[in-house]
Amino acid sequence: MTKMFKIALPDGSVREMPEGSTPADVAAAIGPGLAKAALAARIDGEVRDITRPFEGDARLELVTSRDEKDALELVRHDFAHILAEAVQNLFPGTQITFGPATDDGFYYDFAPAPGRGPFTDEDLPVIEEEMRRIIARDEPLIREVWKREDVRALFEKQGERFKAEWVMELPEAEPITMYRSGNAETAWLDLCRGPHLASTGKLDPQSFKLTRVSGAYWRGNPKNPMLSRIYGTAWLNKKQLDAHLVRLEEAAKRDHRKIGQEMDLFHLQAEAHGSVFWHAHGFLIWRELEAYMRRRIDAAGYREIKTPQLMDARQWERSGHWGKYRENMFVVPDEIPNTEEEGPIVSGDANLMALKPMNCPAHILVFNQGIKSYRDLPLRLYENGSCHRNEPHGALHGLMRVRQFTQDDAHIFCTEEQIVQEVRDFCALADRVYKDLGFDCYGIKLALRPDQRFGSDADWDKAESELRDAVVTAGMATEEFGWEELPGEGAFYAPKLEWHLTDAIGRTWQVGTIQSDRVLPDRLDANYIGEDGAKHRPIMLHRAIFGSYERFIGILIEHYAGKFPLWLAPVQAVVATIVSDADDYARQVAAKLAAAGIRVDIDLRNEKINYKVREHSLAKVPLLLVVGKREAEEGTVALRRLSSEERQVVMSADEAVAMMRGEAVPPDLR
């Protein structure tokens, strides 16, 4: 007698299916339209191949293109798989390594065949065509469970030393799965956890594009061989791809490195890899943001402090960062082995120091000065803290990823009873800051405990619940705020809430965070005297809104495409003359603007006014005040706004000064 499984569907109905049936069979039984649309299956919450047989009674949800997040991840995973097959078809002897999906596409790392140099962008068109041929063949993607030793033997025979190495390091309890493209015994095989679509023909051959080639070390270690990484972008259809390519084109125009050079904001050079040389105009933006943030945190009850750059390495050992973060720290002198294992500092050198990669241990040392009472809590310590992290050279990217950076960092020491209110208050503060700076749309996500962590499960349960409760009671755990929980993405000492801003062209940037930490106060022996007269551990809330000034300024540059709101613009106005007879009047207007607190330049050059207008527009100056002989006689200015549809507006100089004074006020002072 055939064994039957009960398959529960989202509408509450239950279908009985014979053993050996697949989700594809259920879709076909419901109707041909669903059978065609179904891409994969969610079995008891886990996304699986639609052709993978049921293993027992199950809850089934069919994944279609309407489930965009799951569908995109599947499609991108498949394109990575097909990229690897295409490369090996075209370039025999190439070894394959890893090929994950990414936020907007996929990549795959390859070791080129002996005697062949790295892949280049010139190789991409021919690889794309081979990928389309594979899609057109509509090859079934077949999941097979193998024995670990058999996989290693196959890859060693094929000369795939990277895959042979990797398979032996997979967890013992994890099934080893291979995916075969096509039914033939000689079909292309890849070691892969899956899931995949039923066949390559499920992909739209016009919905992907290979974008670039870069170098990448095997497993990210500079001591390992250099590989060629081929990137691609992939979407559900050509319309989505075209929209993404337009966004990429717009993003290239907004590149903060390009605009930073055009506006003379900053530069980077080899003499200080990963550190920023701020020019006067760029540092004006920094100063405005710093002053704005100080006013906000002063009003919110924070106390600003300043802590050392160099600290005894034993302090980092006590905090746990030495074992978890040593490879990213700058050590002075750097005389000890770079180890990933937590353990004692073997040199025993009391002079061994490290540049701080974060501010939290130093803030605990400040908290520990003197006896603290429960009446002192919550204690909010803030620092514009300069930090150093030894990021890999290849990971550095303009202002977005640097080695020296300044955090708008704060730590709130509080009791358990105060946590939810403090987090709610922080949510409100972050909301005000982001909206003041032009980000009306953002998401909040809860990053949960990682596999490698400090602290008990009970403490993690409390910390995750407290952060979740705070966002729920603040009314922000909603679809409007992009609420999502991210398993395994918390820090090693605490779960965290993350703020993801959406910029002017729809990209998201993870910036602010607040973490609920019971680990570091315990490791560094922080305590306060409770109402009962006994010592208690405070809870330590790590929080930042910008994240770092460098990266946040980079985001602002790209969000505004350099066209900052008036209060942030490094040069807010230029008074430009049409004729030299107006020079004295231009100086008078500029003096009035400067007296009103406006950052103003004056352009008296013997150039045509159209040239001056074009030049200052390219420099992203928000307001241009044009004066000639008539304006000097009448006491007026011709005001032009950057990118305004109105060509110019004539008004009295005093009216222009009053208007600009009002517009230039920072949003928190209006």
Rosetta blueprint (number, residue, H / E / L):
1 M L
2 T L
3 K L
4 M E
5 F E
6 K E
7 I E
8 A E
9 L L
10 P L
11 D L
12 G L
13 S L
14 V E
15 R E
16 E E
17 M E
18 P E
19 E L
20 G L
21 S L
22 T L
23 P H
24 A H
25 D H
26 V H
27 A H
28 A H
29 A H
30 I H
31 G L
32 P H
33 G H
34 L H
35 A H
36 K H
37 A H
38 A L
39 L L
40 A E
41 A E
42 R E
43 I E
44 D L
45 G L
46 E E
47 V E
48 R E
49 D L
50 I L
51 T L
52 R L
53 P L
54 F L
55 E L
56 G L
57 D L
58 A E
59 R E
60 L E
61 E E
62 L E
63 V E
64 T L
65 S L
66 R L
67 D L
68 E H
69 K H
70 D H
71 A H
72 L H
73 E H
74 L H
75 V H
76 R H
77 H H
78 D H
79 F H
80 A H
81 H H
82 I H
83 L H
84 A H
85 E H
86 A H
87 V H
88 Q H
89 N H
90 L H
91 F L
92 P L
93 G L
94 T L
95 Q E
96 I E
97 T L
98 F L
99 G L
100 P L
101 A E
102 T L
103 D L
104 D L
105 G E
106 F E
107 Y E
108 Y E
109 D E
110 F E
111 A E
112 P L
113 A L
114 P L
115 G L
116 R L
117 G L
118 P L
119 F L
120 T L
121 D H
122 E H
123 D H
124 L H
125 P H
126 V H
127 I H
128 E H
129 E H
130 E H
131 M H
132 R H
133 R H
134 I H
135 I H
136 A H
137 R L
138 D L
139 E L
140 P E
141 L E
142 I E
143 R E
144 E E
145 V E
146 W E
147 K L
148 R H
149 E H
150 D H
151 V H
152 R H
153 A H
154 L H
155 F H
156 E H
157 K H
158 Q H
159 G L
160 E L
161 R H
162 F H
163 K H
164 A H
165 E H
166 W H
167 V H
168 M L
169 E L
170 L L
171 P L
172 E L
173 A L
174 E L
175 P L
176 I E
177 T E
178 M E
179 Y E
180 R E
181 S E
182 G L
183 N L
184 A L
185 E L
186 T L
187 A L
188 W E
189 L E
190 D E
191 L E
192 C L
193 R L
194 G L
195 P L
196 H L
197 L L
198 A L
199 S E
200 T H
201 G H
202 K H
203 L L
204 D L
205 P L
206 Q L
207 S L
208 F E
209 K E
210 L E
211 T E
212 R E
213 V E
214 S E
215 G E
216 A E
217 Y E
218 W H
219 R H
220 G H
221 N L
222 P L
223 K L
224 N L
225 P L
226 M E
227 L E
228 S E
229 R E
230 I E
231 Y E
232 G E
233 T E
234 A E
235 W L
236 L L
237 N L
238 K H
239 K H
240 Q H
241 L H
242 D H
243 A H
244 H H
245 L H
246 V H
247 R H
248 L H
249 E H
250 E H
251 A H
252 A H
253 K H
254 R L
255 D L
256 H H
257 R H
258 K H
259 I H
260 G H
261 Q H
262 E H
263 M L
264 D L
265 L L
266 F E
267 H E
268 L L
269 Q L
270 A H
271 E H
272 A H
273 H L
274 G L
275 S L
276 V L
277 F E
278 W E
279 H L
280 A H
281 H H
282 G H
283 F H
284 L H
285 I H
286 W H
287 R H
288 E H
289 L H
290 E H
291 A H
292 Y H
293 M H
294 R H
295 R H
296 R H
297 I H
298 D H
299 A H
300 A L
301 G L
302 Y L
303 R E
304 E E
305 I L
306 K L
307 T L
308 P L
309 Q L
310 L E
311 M E
312 D E
313 A H
314 R H
315 Q H
316 W H
317 E H
318 R H
319 S H
320 G L
321 H H
322 W H
323 G H
324 K H
325 Y H
326 R H
327 E H
328 N H
329 M L
330 F L
331 V E
332 V E
333 P L
334 D L
335 E L
336 I L
337 P L
338 N L
339 T L
340 E L
341 E L
342 E L
343 G L
344 P L
345 I L
346 V L
347 S L
348 G L
349 D L
350 A L
351 N L
352 L L
353 M E
354 A E
355 L E
356 K L
357 P L
358 M L
359 N L
360 C H
361 P H
362 A H
363 H H
364 I H
365 L H
366 V H
367 F H
368 N L
369 Q L
370 G L
371 I L
372 K L
373 S E
374 Y H
375 R H
376 D H
377 L L
378 P L
379 L E
380 R E
381 L E
382 Y E
383 E E
384 N E
385 G E
386 S E
387 C E
388 H E
389 R L
390 N L
391 E L
392 P L
393 H H
394 G H
395 A H
396 L L
397 H E
398 G L
399 L L
400 M L
401 R E
402 V L
403 R L
404 Q E
405 F E
406 T E
407 Q E
408 D E
409 D E
410 A E
411 H E
412 I E
413 F E
414 C E
415 T L
416 E H
417 E H
418 Q H
419 I H
420 V H
421 Q H
422 E H
423 V H
424 R H
425 D H
426 F H
427 C H
428 A H
429 L H
430 A H
431 D H
432 R H
433 V H
434 Y H
435 K H
436 D H
437 L L
438 G L
439 F L
440 D L
441 C L
442 Y E
443 G E
444 I E
445 K E
446 L E
447 A E
448 L L
449 R L
450 P L
451 D L
452 Q L
453 R L
454 F L
455 G L
456 S L
457 D H
458 A H
459 D H
460 W H
461 D H
462 K H
463 A H
464 E H
465 S H
466 E H
467 L H
468 R H
469 D H
470 A H
471 V H
472 V H
473 T H
474 A L
475 G L
476 M L
477 A L
478 T L
479 E H
480 E H
481 F H
482 G L
483 W L
484 E E
485 E E
486 L E
487 P L
488 G L
489 E L
490 G L
491 A L
492 F L
493 Y L
494 A L
495 P L
496 K E
497 L E
498 E E
499 W E
500 H E
501 L E
502 T E
503 D L
504 A L
505 I L
506 G L
507 R L
508 T E
509 W E
510 Q E
511 V E
512 G E
513 T E
514 I E
515 Q E
516 S E
517 D E
518 R L
519 V H
520 L H
521 P H
522 D H
523 R H
524 L L
525 D L
526 A L
527 N L
528 Y E
529 I E
530 G L
531 E L
532 D L
533 G L
534 A L
535 K E
536 H E
537 R L
538 P L
539 I E
540 M E
541 L E
542 H E
543 R E
544 A E
545 I L
546 F L
547 G L
548 S L
549 Y H
550 E H
551 R H
552 F H
553 I H
554 G H
555 I H
556 L H
557 I H
558 E H
559 H H
560 Y H
561 A L
562 G L
563 K L
564 F L
565 P L
566 L L
567 W L
568 L L
569 A L
570 P L
571 V L
572 Q L
573 A E
574 V E
575 V E
576 A E
577 T E
578 I L
579 V L
580 S H
581 D H
582 A H
583 D H
584 D H
585 Y H
586 A H
587 R H
588 Q H
589 V H
590 A H
591 A H
592 K H
593 L H
594 A H
595 A H
596 A L
597 G L
598 I L
599 R L
600 V E
601 D E
602 I E
603 D E
604 L L
605 R L
606 N L
607 E L
608 K L
609 I H
610 N H
611 Y H
612 K H
613 V H
614 R H
615 E H
616 H H
617 S H
618 L H
619 A L
620 K L
621 V L
622 P L
623 L E
624 L E
625 L E
626 V E
627 V E
628 G L
629 K H
630 R H
631 E H
632 A H
633 E H
634 E H
635 G L
636 T E
637 V E
638 A E
639 L E
640 R E
641 R E
642 L L
643 S L
644 S L
645 E L
646 E L
647 R L
648 Q L
649 V E
650 V E
651 M E
652 S E
653 A H
654 D H
655 E H
656 A H
657 V H
658 A H
659 M H
660 M H
661 R H
662 G H
663 E H
664 A L
665 V L
666 P L
667 P H
668 D H
669 L H
670 R L
